[in-house]
């Protein structure tokens, strides 16, 4: 009997777990692989809801945890801590493949450890652009990875521009679409009851720190909160990620305590979040959910500032600056009559990323990729 291929999924946030969930599930259900999960980052932080519990609730096996920070730290220190912890883990597990996602420092740590230990690294959703430091991290992860599982042909083209071999790039779509089919989601009434949401109508609000604009964060988040309050709309507000500037955002959110128009959560379970997203009047802030997941449900997005500037430009997305009057105007002039006619979701795939991923793992191609990368000249 041949030895099972050992695969390690690295997850550091509620967001990347949503992207990895269907891929973990389909591989753990396949008897051809030994699948391990390395959970770190925000998952281990009680302030953000200890989202590692969502991994356990998903009934996955072989979950290993590592705390890569104790309090708010700079990204470089979190990167260093994660490299140390993940390196120790890899030396004991000796995997055949490491799976990382996106543009977080945990993904960068995973790619560094894998590439320096001659372990194949597969990067999900490389080749995308945003314009902030996240983009620098994403491209760095791509250059350290051996296999690229991208959302669309444009992302593939960008990786080729970066010198990646065409033979190492596979278009599988965005894996979160595997979970986004409305028939697979809990009902809105159920999730409203679960989170005790009294609103008949509501919007989702999510504002993350832009680390390259740290000195402006206090000003920008005050404007954001002022506008939300003055709009008199109902909001489900979700905590930001743990980047530099998060504490300034959370400090400003204290002004909302006791305000009946707001329900505030450190985190929301991914499928439950999707149920809210599907029926929200709109999404506001600077989260990638507004430019990636919201258009799938024809939910309008008010995207504020530079964080998602170079991402999807669907007709449902209105990008504005961190200006109070622009935000108020956008809220009240929003087109909520979106339909399939003016939204194109083709750039995200067809909701079968998990099967395409499994087919790839079951083929010989991926396991014959050389750990010694070659640069491809155009």
NORDAFEN-V655113 format. One record per backbone hydrogen bond with DSSP energy under -1.0 kcal/mol. CO is the residue of the C=O (numbers start at 1). NH is the residue of the N-H. E is the energy in kcal/mol with one decimal. If there is no record, write none. Layout:
co-><CO:CO>
nh-><NH:NH>
e-><E:E>
This chain:
co-><5:6:6:7:8:9:11:12:13:14:15:16:17:20:21:22:23:24:25:30:32:34:36:37:38:39:40:41:42:43:45:45:46:50:51:52:53:54:55:56:62:64:74:75:76:77:78:79:80:81:82:83:84:85:86:87:88:89:90:97:98:99:100:104:105:106:107:108:109:110:111:112:114:120:121:121:122:123:124:130:132:133:134:135:136:137:138:139:140:147:148:149:150:150:152:153:154:155:156:157:158:159:160:163:165:166:168:170:174:175:176:181:182:187:188:189:190:191:192:202:203:204:205:206:210:211:213:214:216:217:218:219:220:221:222:223:224:225:226:227:229:234:235:236:237:243:245:246:247:248:249:252:253:254:256:259:261:263:265:269:270:271:272:273:274:275:282:283:284:285:287:288:289:293:294:294:295:300:301:302:303:306:308:314:316:318:320:321:323:324:325:326:327:328:329:339:345:348:352:353:354:355:356:357:358:365:371>
nh-><34:96:97:36:99:38:40:42:17:18:19:20:21:24:25:26:27:28:29:33:5:7:9:64:11:66:43:44:45:52:48:50:49:53:54:56:57:58:60:59:37:39:78:79:80:81:82:83:84:85:86:87:88:89:90:91:92:93:94:8:122:10:124:108:109:110:111:112:113:114:115:116:119:98:146:147:100:149:102:310:135:137:138:139:140:141:142:143:144:123:170:125:172:173:156:157:158:159:160:161:162:164:163:376:168:169:148:150:177:178:179:184:185:191:192:193:194:195:197:281:236:284:238:286:213:214:216:217:220:221:222:223:224:225:226:227:228:229:230:231:232:203:263:205:265:246:249:250:251:252:253:255:256:257:259:262:235:237:239:273:274:275:276:277:278:279:204:302:206:304:290:292:294:296:297:299:298:283:318:285:320:309:311:317:301:303:305:323:327:328:329:330:331:332:333:342:348:174:356:357:358:359:360:361:362:368:373>
e-><-2.6:-2.5:-1.5:-3.1:-3.2:-3.0:-2.2:-1.7:-1.8:-1.4:-1.2:-1.9:-2.0:-2.7:-2.4:-2.1:-1.6:-2.7:-1.5:-1.1:-1.3:-2.6:-2.6:-3.2:-2.5:-2.0:-1.4:-1.7:-1.8:-2.0:-1.1:-2.2:-1.8:-2.2:-1.3:-1.8:-2.6:-1.1:-1.1:-2.0:-2.7:-3.3:-1.9:-2.5:-2.2:-2.5:-2.4:-2.4:-2.0:-2.4:-3.0:-2.3:-1.8:-1.8:-2.8:-2.1:-1.1:-2.3:-2.9:-2.6:-3.1:-2.5:-2.4:-1.7:-2.5:-2.3:-2.3:-2.4:-2.6:-2.4:-2.6:-2.2:-2.8:-2.5:-2.0:-2.2:-2.6:-2.8:-2.3:-1.1:-1.3:-2.1:-2.7:-2.5:-2.0:-2.6:-2.0:-2.1:-1.4:-2.7:-3.2:-2.7:-2.5:-1.4:-1.7:-2.4:-2.0:-1.9:-2.0:-2.0:-1.3:-2.4:-1.7:-2.4:-1.7:-1.7:-2.8:-2.1:-2.0:-1.5:-1.5:-2.6:-1.2:-2.2:-2.5:-2.1:-2.5:-2.2:-2.7:-3.3:-2.7:-2.7:-2.2:-2.0:-2.2:-1.1:-1.9:-1.5:-2.8:-2.9:-1.6:-1.9:-2.2:-2.5:-2.7:-2.4:-2.2:-2.5:-2.5:-1.5:-1.2:-2.1:-2.0:-2.4:-2.7:-2.1:-1.6:-2.7:-2.1:-1.6:-1.8:-1.6:-1.9:-1.3:-2.3:-1.7:-3.2:-2.7:-2.5:-3.0:-2.4:-1.6:-2.0:-2.8:-2.6:-1.1:-2.1:-3.3:-2.2:-3.3:-1.4:-2.3:-3.0:-1.0:-1.2:-2.2:-1.3:-2.2:-2.8:-1.8:-2.7:-1.6:-2.1:-2.0:-2.7:-2.3:-2.8:-2.4:-2.3:-2.5:-2.4:-2.4:-2.2:-1.9:-1.6:-1.3:-2.0:-3.7:-2.0:-2.5:-2.4:-2.6:-1.8:-2.2:-2.1:-1.1:-1.1>
